[in-house]
Amino acid sequence: MKKWRCTICDYVFVGTQPPEVCPVCGAGAAYFEPVTNEAQITPEDSARLQEVLLALPCGLFVVASRTADSKRVNGMIGNTVLQLTSTPLQVILGMDKQHWTTELIRESQVFSVMMLKPEQLQLVKRFGFSSGRDLSQDKFSGLAWEKGVTGVPVLKERAGYFECRVVEGKTLDAGTHLLFLATVVAGAIEPQAKVLTYQEYRRRKQELWD
């Protein structure tokens, strides 16, 4: 009989197909992956390896997009952005399927990535701890921003930003996430500006609640 592992909580289900809902964490069938014959790491090893990956240097960004008709915009906090090639200028963006911003990127095929300054830590709370699906939640309300060349929102106060167009047919389904291959079409960096990193956020995150 086939085995399926929940990628959220590691629960293992035995059956011809994954369950509709994980009985442990409530994740849907899309979050299950088949268990191969390869040796599985223990929970202790998994926790240790997670600590290793948390030390991987990366930034913390506001990733934003718009509806196809440009009537609504939204943004969220992300940290999975990396340059892939320099000719052409291309990046890879990883986005959780559950987020509304992800849906907007799929719809409009454009997005912006804004690098925050360390003193903008509070924006992590604004863009990261609520959903823009709620019509009453305009995350950009009260902030100075403008539309970029692709019509996506760009904060006027930031360490830097770039805008991208998704390369047609180059979106990869990675289970819980989508990976977008995109071409950089515009951007700017503030000279000498320091960029908020994911590691600094983890050190200072209690400030968001003080």
N, C-alpha and C positions, 0 to 999 in steps of 0.2 A: 504494500500500500504506500502511496506517495505521502511525503511529509511536507508541510508548509510552515515557514517560520514568520511570525509577525516582526516586521522591521522596526516597530515602535517599542515593544516590550519583550521580544524574544520568545513569546509563547509559541509552542510547536503544536500544530494541528495535523492529524492523520486523516487522509481522505483523498478521493480522486480530484476534488477541487477545494480551494481554500474556503473557509467559512465566510458568510456574508459580513459577520461582525466578530471581531476578536472578543472572546469572553472575559479577557483580563483587562484590556485597556479601551475596548470599544472601537478600535480602528477598523476601517472597511476592508473589503477583500483586496482592494488595490494595494494595500500595504503589506500583503503577504508575498513571500518569495519561496520558490521550491528549495528544499534542503538537499544539497548534493551529498555525495559520499565523502566529501572532504571533511577532515577533522574540524570540529567546531571549537572556538575558543571558549573558555570558561567565563562566567560573569566577572570574576576577579581580573582575568586578563583583559576583558573588555573595558573595565573601569580604568585599568592602568594605561591601556592604549589610548583611551579618550583623553587622559591627562597629557599624553604625548602630543596628540593632535591639537589640543587647546593651546599649546605653546607655539604652534605654527604661526609665524607672523602674518597678519592680515589686517586690512582696514575695516572700518565700520562706516557704512554708507547709507544715504537716503536714496533708494531706488524708486523712480517715479515713472508714471505713464499716463495715458489718457484714453478715453473712449474713442471709437473710430470717428464719431461726429464731433469730437473735441468739446462736448458739452460738460463733461466731468473729468476731473483729474484726481489722482491719488498717489500716495507714496508710502513706502514702508522701509523698515530698517533691514539691511542685508549685509552680508560679509563675504559672499561667494562671487567675487569678481576678479578676473585675472586676464592679463594681456596674453594672447595666443601667438599672434604674428605681428611683425612691424611693416611688412609689405605683402598684402595690404594691412592697414591698421585694424586689427580684429581683436575682440575680447570674447570671453565666455562668461555668461551670467547664469548662476544657478538659482532657481526660485522654487519654493514649495508650491505644489499644485493647489493647496487649499486657500492661498491668499488671493484677494481680489486684484491686487496689482499684477499678479501673474496672469490673470484672465485679461486684464487690460492690455498687457504686452502681446498676448496671443491675438487679441482683436485688432490692435493698431499697428503691431509690428515695429514699434519704436519705444525707446525708453531713455531716461537720463540717469546718471549716477553722480551723486554729489558727495564729495569728500568733506567731512565735517572738521571743524577746529576743536581742540580739546575743551575750550570754553563753551561749546555748543552741546555739551553732554545732555542737557535737558531735552533736546530734540529727539533723543532716543526714546524717551517716554512718550512724547507726542506721536511719533511716527511708528513706534514699535509695540505699544501696548493697547491699541484700539483698532477697530476695523473700519475701513472706509465704505463698506457695503451699506452701513447705516446712513441714510440721506442726511441725518443731522450731524454727521461727523465729517466736517471739512477740515482735513488736517493742515491745509495751507492757510486757513483763515487767520488773519492777524499777522501773517508773515509777509515780508517783502519778496515777491517772486515775479518772474516774467516767463513768457512762452519762448522756448528755444526755436531753432530753425525747423524742428520736426513737430512743433506744437506741444511738446511735453513741458511740464513745469520745471523751472530752474530757480533755486533759491539765490537771491542776490547776495546774501551773506553766506559764504562757504569758503573752504580752503581751495577748492577746485571742483571742476565738473567736466563731464563729457556726455555727449548725446550719441545714440546709436540707432541704426536700423538693423533689424534682424535679417540675416541672410535667408532668402527663400529656400524652404525645404531643409533647413539645417537646424531644426529644433529636435533635441534628443529626449525621449521619454526615459527617465532614470528611476522609475518607480514612484517614490514619493515626491520627486522633484522633476522639473524640466530644465534642460540645459540649452540656453539660447546662444548660438554663434551669431555675432553681430559685428557690423562695420562701424567704426567711429567716424562721425560726420562733422562734429563740432566739439569745442571744449575750450577751457581756459584754466590756468592755475594762478593762484595769488603768490607772488614772489615771497620767499622766506616763510610762508605759512606752514605751521605744524599741522599734521593730520591726526585726527583721533583714530586710535587703533582698537581692535577688538580686545587686546590684552589690557589696555588702559581702561576700557569700559568695565571689564571684569573687576579690576582693582577698585574702581570708583563707583560701581553701580549702586551702593548704598546711598550715595548722594541724591539719587532720584527719589528717595522716600524720606529724606531728612527734612 
